[in-house]
Amino acid sequence: MYDVIIIGGGIVGCALARELSRYDLRLALIEKEVEVGFETSKTNSGIIHAGHHSSPDTLKGKFEWAGNQMWDDLAGDLKFGFKRIGELLLAQLPEDLQYLEQLKKQGETRGVTGLEIWSQKRVRKEEPNLSHSVLQALYAPTAAVVNPYEACFGLIESAQQNGAELFCGNQVLAIDQDNDGFTIQTSQKNFRTHIILNVAGLFADQVAAMVAADNFKILPRKGEEYMLDRRLQGIVSRIIFPIPTATSKGVLIIPTVDGPIMVGPTAEDVSSREDQSTSFAGASKIFAAVRKYCPAISERDTITEFAGLRAVSDANDFIIEQSSVKNFYNIAGIQSPGLTAAPAIATYVAEMLRSDGFTLVGKKVWKSDIDGPPHFAQMSPKERKVTIERDPAFGRIVCRCESITEAEVLYAIKHGARTLDGVKFRVRAGMGRCQGGFCTTRVMDLLSQKLGIPLHKITKRGQGSEICAPRQDILSVEDKR
Ligand SMILES: Cc1cc2nc3c(=O)[nH]c(=O)nc-3n(C[C@H](O)[C@H](O)[C@H](O)COP(=O)(O)OP(=O)(O)OC[C@H]3O[C@@H](n4cnc5c(N)ncnc54)[C@H](O)[C@@H]3O)c2cc1C
């Protein structure tokens, strides 16, 4: 019998697991995918929003600034990629100037620090590659970029280190309630718990419907993103925002933590909760928009693209509450700025449990940090020499584009990677210009050896994304295994 079970291992579920691991609880997180963070939390813009974007009368507004301020400590403890690079929101039309003032005031009322309106001259000096049509810009130094998948892996590793249990590959299929608590039936086994935190993202309304606590609907909104070649690295040094639209913050230019520039996202209401395809139309929209404020960016520089689905609730705000079913909590509709807000949502939910009468007793020993992966590419020649002498696996480069070594791939597998994406998003093998053209087979080989599974069962991101077919002549041997 668990005290608390979290359903959904996105950034919010992982942040909750770590937060609740501070207390003496039997705690588990159940995730349908083969690894955590493999849904919306992996496919976003990776921005920790500055704190002034969302309206003050919404939960989005409340948690954007609160969450923003928690990321420096988290990144320090959990060793994921994070940089406070600041943002510029551009005004290109005279009628936009008033919006900059309005947004600045909104931020200042909330306590966001360092907001400044920059003149055209200042913008040109600081960001010379932006279009000369920019009239003014609102500068926000509190905006940051993060590797969101690394944050998920770090949060869950920290939670597990402090006693939380993780069950991936367990899709929740049904939930029954009785006098003692809930029985959760998954695709693999049954779990018993007193409290359920439903953090199932795009499927949160379907999970809530299993106990008739679905007083909301999730409406997926797709966003396509395009990653550009390192050739364009440095073309801007801050995150660039246009004036937002009614449904999105517009198409952004994002200098990612590891250097490459990303552009996106689109915002398109769709009916499917699973369609993560990109499109010619989406690309055209993005590059046409971006060229208006940074003319040197071209679609010819795209090295890879992806799409993510925002879980927008029909209330168009976060839902964070105990539902009509006692001890069943909905944490749903966590659209943007959900990544930014995640750590603040986690502490808020812990407080909510306490004020609802649950006893949360802090553990005597709770370890806040983890070791984090090694980064061979960032070492000096002297450090590299010492490191290779200590472990020769650092002397074997697996991913040539990003200089990722065999030792780093082995680290990823030891720390939970079960798929090619699990390795890629932990240590960057396959993230460079060739997008895995050289290293995929080597990484597959290492996964196969270390996990003891045949090559044809290695997947990109879980069942259905196998890379190769089984060899007919060895099939019978493996089948027996
Ligand atoms: C294109 C795009 C760009 C964005 N950019 C930003 C940004 O720059 N900054 C920002 O702050 N926010 C951004 N967001 C929003 C942010 O990504 C989300 O708010 C956040 O990732 C939501 O996290 P989550 O944990 O609620 O959901 P998810 O990451 O979707 O996690 C939910 C988890 O529940 C699991 N699950 C679902 N059903 C079941 C079931 N039946 N059984 C077991 N497990 C289940 C899923 O597999 C999934 O892993 C963006 C979103 C998109 C789509």
The ligand as an ORCA input file, in Angstrom:
! r2SCAN-3c Opt
* xyz 0 1
  C       5.924     23.129    -28.448
  C       5.901     23.424    -26.968
  C       6.753     24.390    -26.439
  C       6.717     24.669    -25.069
  N       7.633     25.537    -24.554
  C       7.664     25.784    -23.222
  C       8.649     26.629    -22.680
  O       9.549     27.075    -23.366
  N       8.595     26.909    -21.358
  C       7.621     26.403    -20.544
  O       7.605     26.729    -19.367
  N       6.695     25.518    -21.027
  C       6.709     25.196    -22.346
  N       5.794     24.317    -22.859
  C       4.872     23.646    -21.945
  C       5.546     22.508    -21.186
  O       6.276     21.679    -22.060
  C       4.483     21.699    -20.465
  O       3.725     22.579    -19.674
  C       5.067     20.617    -19.555
  O       6.002     19.818    -20.237
  C       3.943     19.759    -19.019
  O       4.487     18.761    -18.215
  P       3.571     17.598    -17.624
  O       4.430     16.835    -16.690
  O       2.312     18.184    -17.107
  O       3.132     16.753    -18.910
  P       3.889     15.591    -19.750
  O       5.298     15.905    -19.999
  O       3.037     15.334    -20.943
  O       3.830     14.353    -18.776
  C       2.663     13.593    -18.596
  C       3.104     12.150    -18.507
  O       1.986     11.322    -18.198
  C       2.151     10.093    -18.867
  N       0.851      9.425    -18.981
  C      -0.224      9.842    -19.697
  N      -1.227      8.957    -19.592
  C      -0.789      7.965    -18.770
  C      -1.368      6.755    -18.291
  N      -2.612      6.372    -18.616
  N      -0.608      5.945    -17.489
  C       0.657      6.304    -17.138
  N       1.254      7.431    -17.579
  C       0.539      8.264    -18.376
  C       2.724     10.507    -20.218
  O       3.356      9.438    -20.890
  C       3.658     11.633    -19.829
  O       4.998     11.204    -19.660
  C       5.801     23.998    -24.229
  C       4.954     23.008    -24.765
  C       5.022     22.715    -26.114
  C       4.164     21.624    -26.661
*
